[in-house]
Amino acid sequence: MDVTFQFNWQAAFASLPHLVAGIPYTLLISFGGLAIGFFIGILVGLLRISRTAWLRWPAIIYIEIFRGTPVLVQVLFIFYGLPQLLGGPINALVAGIAAIAVNSGAYISEIVRGGVQSIERGQSEAGLSLGLSRGQAFRYVIWPQAFRRMIPPLGNQGIISIKDTSLFSVIGVGELVRQGQIYIATTFTALEVYLMVALLYLVITLSLSLALRLLERKGLVGQ
Amino acid sequence: MTQDRQASGSAPIVHLSKLNKHYGELHVLKDIDLTVTPGEVVVIIGASGSGKSTLIRCVNGLEEFQQGELEVDGNTLLPNGKATKALQKIRTEVGMVFQQFNLFPHLSVLDNVVLAPMKVRGWDRDRAEATAQRLLARVGIGDQAGKYPSQLSGGQQQRVALARALAMEPRLMLFDEPTSALDPEMIGEVLDAMRELANEGMTMMIVTHEMGFAREVADRVIFIDKGRIAEQGRPEQIFDSPQQAPTRSFLSRVLKH
């Protein structure tokens, strides 16, 4: 077979304005979902290390369910399944944010748990021996140190969740991949467009990596 | 410096009676009866694993006990960790210095010292900082207040830990092997600070392996053997003419070198 295909740089660049229109959706779903996921993660993570069994068990069940099922199935369930229960449609953007929130929330719970449990026992003992209540010892002594240790794994989870949003083209939300698919449907330039889509994901994830590295360096003072 | 403060007759600040602690099968503390009067310096000695650290950790509730009674400064602690309110009060009035310093690494030296007075005592920052600066100067680290713990030597860190505990104006200080994690050349500076504190009349319970220091500073030495108080008395009594076989055997092992 005669391979005459040539990479068309012009087509690649021409696709950019169309693809860029997907970036706000990608960012909104990822960071909106991650922000909610962060709060879920703190709550569930702290319940997970509670010494009270009836607080701990719901947390364990939550984590196992949402960590143990694919995020694609979760978003399909929310977008197509839940409306049957609720009796009304769910906005695709909302469904995407919700899926990232519950999914990243499960992973972040484990990050929170690991971070808190990594702080030496002597730290809370020192706080308590000074008369701080358990809550104060947690807030002023344990949490600031735990949070610093959580930054690298949180960054990891952020990058994973950003990439997970690419799956949400299946529910028709106009994020990066979806924009690429729409563009390719009329131009048949899959190679060029998907390369550009990949590059745009890289720009987003590398920016996040860089920002986290700066944050981490700043946080190193005093450690 | 060895005036008899035991015999002062004032109400005890610490009172333990028939205190028993178990770790599962292990019987760590056995029928401990102990009374400490204000101003008294009590040094607790004994082999590793004898229960001496556990004993002072019971006094501020870092360890629970299973039977007996414990009263600190008028607050009664019950077996199995009940009475949280009394516990909180005790911890506010009792300071502790740990073997591993346990400074807060994310806070500057100054912030380590002001944290509890501000959050627990409700002092404003100005008052807390003035007290902190005075205490840091007193333990010889007045010029390091802006540094972080990791920038200090072990001896300096332990002196910060002492200042941090003193900032709460405690009525009793507990020391859990305060020099055991230090390089030999730094032990002296920490013992000096403790000696000064004892001279000022602070009530202290000290677990240590520094026998020379114990002999010099203690009003009373308590020897613990396998979770039981085997012998107690004035330092010269314990070190020069121990009555019990376990005490003699322990001292012959630690005093040889």
Contacts between the chains, C-beta under 8 A, distances in Angstrom:
chain1	res1	chain2	res2	distance
A	120	B	100	7.9
A	120	B	102	7.7
A	122	B	98	6.1
A	122	B	100	5.4
A	122	B	102	4.1
A	123	B	102	6.2
A	123	B	104	6.8
A	125	B	62	5.6
A	125	B	98	7.1
A	125	B	102	6.6
A	126	B	96	7.8
A	126	B	98	6.5
A	126	B	102	3.7
A	126	B	103	7.5
A	126	B	104	7.2
A	126	B	161	7.8
A	127	B	104	7.8
A	127	B	116	7.9
A	128	B	61	8.0
A	128	B	62	7.0
A	128	B	91	6.1
A	129	B	60	5.6
A	129	B	62	6.7
A	129	B	91	5.9
A	129	B	94	7.5
A	129	B	95	7.2
A	129	B	96	4.1
A	129	B	98	8.0
A	129	B	165	7.6
A	129	B	174	7.9
A	130	B	91	7.2
A	130	B	95	7.6
A	130	B	115	7.3
A	130	B	116	3.7
A	130	B	120	6.8
A	130	B	164	7.1
A	130	B	165	7.1
A	130	B	168	6.0
A	131	B	88	6.8
A	131	B	91	4.6
A	131	B	92	3.6
A	131	B	93	8.0
A	131	B	116	5.8
A	131	B	120	4.1
A	131	B	121	8.0
A	131	B	168	6.2
A	132	B	115	7.7
A	132	B	116	6.1
A	132	B	119	6.2
A	132	B	120	6.1
A	133	B	88	6.7
A	136	B	119	5.4
A	136	B	120	7.6
A	140	B	115	6.1
A	140	B	119	6.6
A	141	B	104	5.6
A	141	B	115	7.9
A	144	B	106	4.9
A	145	B	104	7.7
A	145	B	105	6.8
A	145	B	106	5.2
A	148	B	106	7.0
A	221	B	148	6.9
A	222	B	105	6.0
A	222	B	106	5.2
A	222	B	107	7.1
A	222	B	108	7.1
A	222	B	148	3.9
A	222	B	149	7.7
A	222	B	150	6.9
A	223	B	105	5.8
A	223	B	106	7.0
A	223	B	148	7.9
A	223	B	150	6.6
